[in-house]
Amino acid sequence: MPTFHCEYCGTKFPSVANLTSVPCYRHPNGPNKGKHKLYEGSEKSRYTCKYCGTTNTTIANLTSIPCVRHPKGINKGHHAPAL
């Protein structure tokens, strides 16, 4: 059974419909100010931040850490997984 991940927080959902119907606590506009966004990349053993190259074993762990090269400024946003 496939799982679908949120690009912002890494939460897993059983369907895209479930994923896109729930507010995301790590949404870029603020906690719960937008819906989860589907991560469109493939399942990987390590995920890489598209801004700085930091890696982690899960999207949830990667996106939980502020990024020093985030476009909004140093530590003003979280890591974002590359596709």
LINMO-V847503 format. One record per helix or strand of 2 or more residues. SS is the DSSP state (@ for helix, = for strand). FROM is the first residue (numbers start at 1). TO is the last residue. If there is no record, write none. Layout:
ss=SS from=FROM to=TO
ss=SS from=FROM to=TO
//
This chain:
ss== from=4 to=6
ss== from=12 to=13
ss=@ from=16 to=19
ss== from=47 to=49
ss== from=55 to=56
ss=@ from=59 to=63
//
